[in-house]
């Protein structure tokens, strides 16, 4: 949900129904002491800390990036990037596992001063870690965050189920399972075989 902070600025507030709390900013997170092995994200002014990903998480990220890179070698329309910084507002800054961004969009939203993207790329990919807290964050809180700030397409990769769920703005989600081939409207002729992605 959205909570009005001033007459002109809104902040995504997934926990707005709970007790009022202090809202942190990206500037605060940038200056605070941090563990270099953890990711610090900010959603609705709340700091979210996640630890280094597991082996399967890293393996799937690499495999997806390789498939995108092969496509982009033949069709150099953009870039696939791992763990970039996305800044949506003073109170919302996240580090997704992967993004695809066209060259045109990159030039529009890349801030050369901090090296982060201030806006939505065409595609965001998150790889789900085990546990209900992680599932709620990626499938509910982050999905709503990305929708609010205009991410056109969002993938949630589910290692345990061996499937990928795709969310597009204004459409029902679609789940791709092991025997299917994933396609996306943002990359003509791009194909990702789900079975190969999750192969042992």
CORLIN-V357556 format. One record per backbone hydrogen bond with DSSP energy under -1.0 kcal/mol. CO is the residue of the C=O (numbers start at 1). NH is the residue of the N-H. Records with the same first field share a line. If there is no record, write none. Layout:
# CORLIN-V357556
CO: NH ; NH
This chain:
# CORLIN-V357556
1: 13
3: 11
9: 5 ; 6
11: 3
13: 16
15: 18
25: 29
26: 30
27: 31
28: 32
35: 38
39: 50
41: 48
42: 93
43: 46
45: 24
46: 43
48: 41
50: 39
54: 58
55: 59
56: 60
57: 61
58: 62
59: 63
60: 64
61: 65
62: 66
63: 67
64: 68
65: 69
66: 70
67: 71
68: 72
69: 73
71: 75
75: 77
77: 103
79: 101
81: 99
85: 117
86: 94
89: 92
90: 26
91: 45
92: 88 ; 89
93: 42
94: 86
97: 83
98: 125
99: 81
100: 123
101: 79
102: 106
103: 107
104: 108
105: 109
106: 110
109: 118
111: 115
116: 111
117: 87
122: 153
123: 100
124: 155
125: 98
126: 157
131: 135
132: 136
133: 137
134: 138
135: 139
136: 140 ; 141
137: 142
140: 144
141: 145
142: 146
143: 147
144: 148
145: 149
146: 151
147: 150
152: 169
153: 124
154: 167
155: 126
156: 165
157: 128
158: 162 ; 163
163: 158
164: 176
165: 156
166: 174
167: 154
168: 171
174: 166
176: 164
177: 180
180: 194
182: 192
184: 187
187: 190
192: 182
193: 197
194: 198
